[in-house]
Amino acid sequence: MQNPDQGSRIQADGMRINAQGQRNRHHIRKRASVKAKLLGILILLSPIIAIIWWANS
């Protein structure tokens, strides 16, 4: 018969791997949202910058 301790160790390993995967996915999603915010700010600012540049030239 299987060692009863082995099953809990396998379960703990699975939970740890799952937690690492969730953390990595969350980190990627967080970085993507920062990129999206920066892109949005850039899109909002680009017409203002273009108007100022056109006015100064």
C-alpha positions in Angstrom: 0.0 0.0 0.0 1.0 3.6 -0.6 2.6 5.7 2.1 -0.2 8.0 3.4 2.3 10.8 3.8 3.1 10.7 0.1 -0.4 11.6 -0.9 -0.4 14.8 1.2 3.0 15.7 -0.1 1.8 15.3 -3.7 -1.3 17.4 -2.9 0.9 20.1 -1.2 3.2 20.2 -4.3 0.1 20.5 -6.6 -1.2 23.4 -4.5 2.2 25.1 -4.5 2.5 24.8 -8.3 -1.1 26.1 -8.7 -0.4 29.1 -6.4 2.8 29.9 -8.4 0.8 29.8 -11.7 -1.9 32.1 -10.3 0.7 34.5 -9.1 2.4 34.6 -12.5 -0.8 35.1 -14.3 -1.8 37.9 -12.0 1.6 39.5 -12.5 1.2 39.4 -16.3 -2.3 40.8 -16.1 -1.1 43.6 -13.8 1.7 44.5 -16.2 -0.7 44.4 -19.2 -3.1 46.8 -17.4 -0.2 49.2 -16.7 0.7 49.1 -20.5 -3.0 49.7 -21.3 -3.1 52.7 -19.0 0.1 54.2 -20.5 -1.3 53.6 -24.0 -4.5 55.4 -23.1 -2.7 58.4 -21.6 -0.5 58.5 -24.7 -3.6 58.5 -27.0 -5.3 61.2 -24.9 -2.2 63.4 -24.9 -1.2 63.0 -28.5 -3.8 65.5 -30.0 -2.8 68.1 -27.3 0.9 67.6 -28.1 0.1 67.9 -31.8 -1.9 71.1 -31.4 0.9 72.7 -29.2 3.6 71.6 -31.8 1.5 73.0 -34.7 0.9 76.3 -32.8 4.6 76.7 -32.0 5.8 76.0 -35.6 
